[in-house]
Amino acid sequence: MNDEPQRWLRPTEFLDHQSAPVRHFIEQAVADASDPVERAVRLYYAVRDGIRYDPYRFDMERDNFVASHTLREGAAYCVPKAVLLAAAARGAGIPARLGFADVRNHLTTERLRRLVGGDLYRWHGYVALYLEGRWVKATPAFNIEMCQRFEVKPLEFDGRSDSLLHPYNARDERHMEYVTDRGLFDDLPYDELTRDMEEHHPRLVEMVRAARDGSFDKEKVFSQ
């Protein structure tokens, strides 16, 4: 590995892999694996299925995006889950960056669509991992239980191919469409992200501020 990827091993404000909770998480997930690809794959599944996906965990407070906080909560939406995977990867010796894209979700719940203000979700989070001399994308957002409930194909990751949101679900209905690639970041661009959330998804932000329970697991699927 050349010197450049080494910069993406450092802890940051949000990728706090030096903290005890993240260190423990890494140790539990990678166990005796020494190969970087195998370590990355184990971390991916530990985040994907160990942290429940919940789009109503949308609290924009700064501390809620820190990796160790996500571990304590046990549930999060895609951005904190991506932060956790990036932090864990760095702590396991794998250079990692955060990636973001705007996506159009053709399968959602009626209530979530109303709160989001449509089907365009800004700042969907994923992770770029430096493995075997190149960057590979990993998307740990949707846990297996949620995928089964919504009949969505679970995203798999082998450490060598990009793991991106599926364009179709298990019934061949349109699911996710990538609209805008926002690029890769060394750390969470908190100010820019939260400013956009306040502007474009104000109802969702307000619901969380009012501490109303989203109960996403009980909602019915809405498709276009």
C-alpha positions, 0 to 999 in steps of 0.5 A: 500500500502506498502512502496515500491510503494510510491517511484513511486509517486515522480516527476522526471525530465521527470515525472514533475507532480508538474508542472502547466500544468500536475496538470491542466491536472490531475484535468480536467481528473479525475474530481470528481473520488476518486477511484484509478482505476477510476482515472487511467482509466480516465487518460488513455483515456485522454492521449490516445485520448487527445494527437494525436499519431504521429510517426514523433514527434521523436525529441530526444531533452531532453526537448521533453520527459518531460510530460508538454512539451507533453501537450503543443505540443498536439501530440507525439509518444508512449514514450512521451505519456507513460511519460505523463500517468505515470506523471499524474498517480503519480500526482493523487496518483497512483504509476507508472513506465515506461515500454519499449519493442521492437515490430514488426509492421506488419501494417505500412505506406511504408514511415514510414517503410523506415524511421524506417529501417524495421518493428522492432520498438525499445523502444515502451513505455507503463506504469505500474500502481499499482492498487489494490495491483498489477501492471497493464500495460497500453498502451496509444499510439494510439488515437481513430481517428488513430485506425479508419483510420488504422482499428486497434482495439483501446486499452481499459483499465479497470484498472484491466487487461493489455492493450497491443498492439493487435496482429491482426487488425480489418481485422484479419491481423497481427499487433503488435508482442512483441519481447523484453521486456526491463523492467520497469524504475523509470524515462525515461532512456534518454541516453540509449533510444536516443543512440539506436534511433540514432543507429537503426533508424537514418533516422527517427531521421535525418528527424525530425532534418531536420524539414521535415513534416511527414504528417503521418495522410495522409499516406496509410497503408502498410501491409506485 
